[in-house]
Structures are given as C-alpha cells and as structure tokens.
Amino acid sequence: MVEKGDLIKFSNGEIAIAVKGPYTHKLMEHQDYEMVACGMSNFAGVYTAAFDVVFPETGKLKRVICGRTQFTVLKSKETE
C-alpha cells in the first residue's frame, strides 16, 4: 500500500509524490446521487481506498482511487 512520501509512477509516465493516505473514500457515481435524492443515501456509493499525490512539475494535487488507476511505487519510505 502507498504511504505518505512514496514516489509514484503512473501508467502514462507521470511521476508524483504521495502526500496523504491511504484513507477510506466514498466513491459516488451518477446513480448514487439519484439514490440520495430519493432518500436512500445509506445504499448509495462504494467505499474504497484512496491516497492524494502532488505532481512536482506543476504543484497540482490529485486524489488517486486504488483499483481504478494503474501505478507503480518507485521508491517507498521503507527502502530509505
């Protein structure tokens, strides 16, 4: 699992640094918002693991949903 400070390489070649995580994120899609509007919010969404990264070139922050994004941990805090 990814930890804060790990160096991450995405499948498109971009490099980022993990700044937060892992944490539990409730993933909501279009049909989940319809369920909330109908009063069934306890059935809406899926809980998944996520972590946040920053791209050093641009400073942009991004949430990465585990299982939906392909990535490789290049350098882990444990290997330092």
Backbone hydrogen bonds, N-H to C=O, Kabsch-Sander energy under -0.5 kcal/mol:
donor,donor_aa,acceptor,acceptor_aa,energy
4,K,21,G,-0.7
5,G,18,A,-3.0
6,D,3,E,-2.0
7,L,75,K,-2.4
8,I,6,D,-0.5
8,I,16,A,-3.2
9,K,72,T,-2.8
10,F,14,E,-2.7
11,S,70,Q,-1.6
13,G,10,F,-2.2
16,A,8,I,-2.7
17,I,54,V,-2.4
18,A,6,D,-2.7
19,V,52,D,-2.6
20,K,52,D,-1.4
23,Y,50,A,-2.4
25,H,48,T,-3.2
27,L,25,H,-0.8
27,L,46,V,-3.4
28,M,26,K,-0.5
32,D,29,E,-0.8
33,Y,29,E,-1.6
34,E,30,H,-1.4
35,M,31,Q,-1.7
36,V,32,D,-2.0
37,A,33,Y,-2.1
38,C,34,E,-1.2
39,G,36,V,-1.6
40,M,35,M,-2.9
43,F,40,M,-1.8
44,A,41,S,-0.8
46,V,27,L,-1.9
48,T,25,H,-2.6
50,A,23,Y,-2.2
51,F,64,V,-1.8
52,D,20,K,-2.6
53,V,62,K,-2.6
54,V,17,I,-2.2
55,F,60,K,-2.1
58,T,55,F,-0.6
59,G,55,F,-3.5
62,K,53,V,-2.3
64,V,51,F,-3.3
65,I,63,R,-0.5
66,C,49,A,-2.1
66,C,64,V,-0.6
67,G,69,T,-0.5
68,R,65,I,-1.8
69,T,65,I,-1.0
72,T,9,K,-2.4
74,L,7,L,-2.4
74,L,72,T,-0.8
75,K,7,L,-1.1
79,T,76,S,-1.1
80,E,77,K,-1.2
